[in-house]
Amino acid sequence: MNTLTSPSRVRQLLEAHGLFADKRLGQNFLVDAGLLNLIVRTAAPEAGRKVWEVGPGLGTLTRALTDAGASVVAVEKDERLRPVLEETLAGRNVELHFGDALEFDWKAVPPGSLFVSNLPYNVATPLLSLLLKTGSFDRLVVLLQREVADRLAAKPGTPAYGLLSLRAAHHARVRKVRDFPPQAFFPRPNVTSTLVELKSNGNPDDPELFELIETGFAQRRKTLRKNLEQAGWPRERVLEALERAGLNPRVRAEELGINEFRKLSALLSRVK
């Protein structure tokens, strides 16, 4: 039974170890048992399945995953939490690593793996981009700040649409499962969170494609053509590629979907 799903128990555990939630690390601990179970049901790990987690915090989600039969590899940056996690995860099928998740060797994770995390807000965007690029994960089930979730699922031409939207669209199908209110956490954050599932579509990283995308979004108010020209692309070459792609020469990057960027990238590599 998970005994860490109440603010009073979390406060008691932190005080017993002389600790506090560190806002700099985006620490907001989930204390709603029903929503915790929703994460596990969405992840649906088979018995014995290895699950990868970042930011286990006090071990609440980690315990729930092991209760469901999973073995967990958890990466935690906050060394202060070592004694807490040794207490809450004692006797469970968990492998703990202390260090920065952005420096962890995710490429060594076997293909087809499962990632499940209540991600610290301050690392969510760069970490998700990194995980998607590795191609190691068949599914990622992540609890995120709603703003980040909206960016992941955003469509072309909307305010939230950008680099993260295109990274997600290139690698996965994105499904927003449910919003989690601030009162589901201790301490309460100032924002709503969203549970998101990303299912891999098998596309590998394409550095040339994303170099084009990043250049196109360098200055959102400018046209794609202007951004490319300012990055050193010859004007004639860009105009010819846009014409062949059937795109208006005044189109902005935020108006293009991932397939249009793929087509444009292929054309630009061919145009001499």
N, C-alpha and C positions, 0 to 999 in steps of 0.2 A: 504493500500500500504506500502511495506517495504522501508523505507527511509534510511536504514543503509548499502546500498550496493555500496558505493563509498569511496575511500580512504580519500577524502576531508571531507566527512560527518563524518567518523569515527574519523579523526584527530580533527575535530571541537568539537565533543562530548567529546572526552577525554580531550581536553584542557579546555573545559567549566567546567569540574569537577576536573581539576588539576591532571589528571591521565596520565599514560603511559602504554603501553603493557609490561607486566613483562615476560621476557624471562625465568626466573626461573620456572614460572608456565606454560610455553609452550603456551603463549597467542599469537595467530595469528588469526586475525578476518577475516572471509570470506567476500569478497566485490564484488563477481561476482554474479549478480542476476540470470543469466542462470544456473549456477552450484548450487546455492541455491535452485532453483526450481527443479533441478534434484534430490537433496536429498529428497525433499518433495514428489516428484512423486514416487521415489523408496520406500519410507516409506508408502505412500498411506494410511494415517490414515482415518478411517471412521469418519463421523461427530459425535462428542461427545466422541470419543475414547480418553482414557487417555494415554499420551505418557510420558516416562521418559527420562530425558536429564541430562547430566553432562557437566559442563563447558559452561553455556549459554553465558558467556562473556558480550557482550553488548545487547544481546537479539535478535540478527538477525535471527537465525534459530528458536528460540522460537516464535517470531512474525509470521514467515512464517507458522509454524505448527498450530498456533491458527487461522491464516487466512484460513487454510485448514479445520478448524472445530474441531481440536483437543483441548483437555485440557492438559496442560503440568505441570508435576512435575519436577522442575529444581533444581539441586544441584550445588552450586557454592562455591568454596573454598575461593576466593578472596573477603574479606569483603569490600575492597575499592569500589567494583562495586555495592554495595547496592543502593546508590542514583541514579546511572545510570540506573540500572534495574528497579527501582521504577518509573523512568521517562519513559523509553522506553516500559515498559510492563503495564503501567497504564491502568486500565479498561479491561484488557485481562484475559482470563480464565487460570491463571498461579498460581501455588503454589510454592513459592521459599523457598529453604532450604540453609542456609549457613553453610558450614562445609566441611570436607574432605570426598570425595566420597568413599574412601577406608574404611571408618568407618561407612558409612551409612548402615542402616538395609535393605539390598536388599532382604533378605529372607522373609521379610514381604510383599514384592510386590506380588500381586495376580498372579498365574500361567496364562500363555497365554498373558502376557503383551508385549508391544512394546517399544523398546528403540531406540532413535534416537539422535545422538550427533556428533558434530565436536569435537572430543576428544582432550584435551591437550596432546601434545606429551609425556610429562614426566609421565603421569599416564596410558597411553593406555594399555600397556601390562599387568600389574598387575590387572587393573580394568576389562579388558575383561575376564581374567581367573576367577576372582571372580564372575562376572555376569554369565558366562557359568556354573559355579559350582552350583549356586543357583537354576537353572532350572525354574526361574520365567518368562523367556522371550521366547515367541514364535518366535520373530524376533528381531534382532539387526541390525540397519542400522547406520554404523559408518564411519566417515571420519578420516583416520589415516595416519601417515607417511608411505610412500610406502614400506619401509623396513619391517615394522610391518605387513602390508597387505601381502607381499610376504611370510613372515613366517607363517601367518595364513593359506595360501593356498598351502604351499610347500608340495611336494611329497617325499616319502622316497628316500634316496640316493642323494638328492640335497643339496647344501650348506646351504640354508635357513631353511632346515628341522630340527625340534627340539621339545622341550617340548610344545611350543605354538601351533605348527602344530598338534600335537597329542591331545592336549586339545580341539582344535577346531574340529578335526575329530571325536572325541568321542561324542561331544554334538551337532554338527550342520553340515549343508551343507554350504560351503563357496563359495560366488560368488563375484569376483572383478568386480565392475560396470564400473568405469572410473577413470583415473588419473586426478588430479587437479594440474595445474601448480603453481609455486610460486607466480606469479603475480595475482592469484585469492585471495590473502590474503594481509592484512595490519596489521603489517609490513610484508614484504615478508620473508618467511622462506628460509633457504638454501637447502631445500629438496622438492621433489614432494610428494604430498599427493594422497591417493587412497580412493575412496568410496567403502565400502565393505558391503555386506548383508550376515548375518548369519541366516539361518533358522533352528530352533531347530529340532532335530530328536527324542527328548523325552528321551534320555539316561540320567539317574541321575548320580551324582558324584560317583566315585568309588575310594575311598582313597587307597585301597590296590593295585589297578591297577596302579595308578599314583605314588605310592611309588616305585613300580617296575620300572616304566618308568624313574623317576628322578634318581634312582640308576644307571640305564643303561646308562644314559647320563652324569654321574658324571665326566668322563674323556672321551671325544669323541674319542680320538685316540686309546683308549683301547677297547678290545673286550667286548661284553656284559657279557660274562662269567667272565672275570677278574674283571670287576666293581662289579658284584654281589658277587664274592668271597671276594673282599676287604671290602665289606659292611657286611660280616659275614655269607653269605650263604655257606653251605657245598658244596664243589666241586662236589661230587658224585651226590648230589641232583640236582644241576644246570645242569650237563651233562646229567642226565637222562631226565630231563624236556625238554632240547633242542632236544634230540634225539626223544622223543615222539612227539614233535612239528614239526619234520622234518627240523630242523634248523642246519646249520653248526656250530660246536662248536667255530669257529672263527668269527662268525657274530658280527657285531657292531650294537648298538642300532639304529643308523641312517638309517639302512637298513630295519628296520621292520615297517610295517604299524600298524594301531590301532588294526586290527583284529588279527594279529600275536601276539601282546602284550597281548591281551585278552586271547588268547589260552594259551600262556606261563604262564600267571598269574594263570589261573585255574589249569594248570598242576603242578606248583610249590606248590600250596596249597594242592595238593593231594599226591605229592611224599613225602615219609617218609624216 
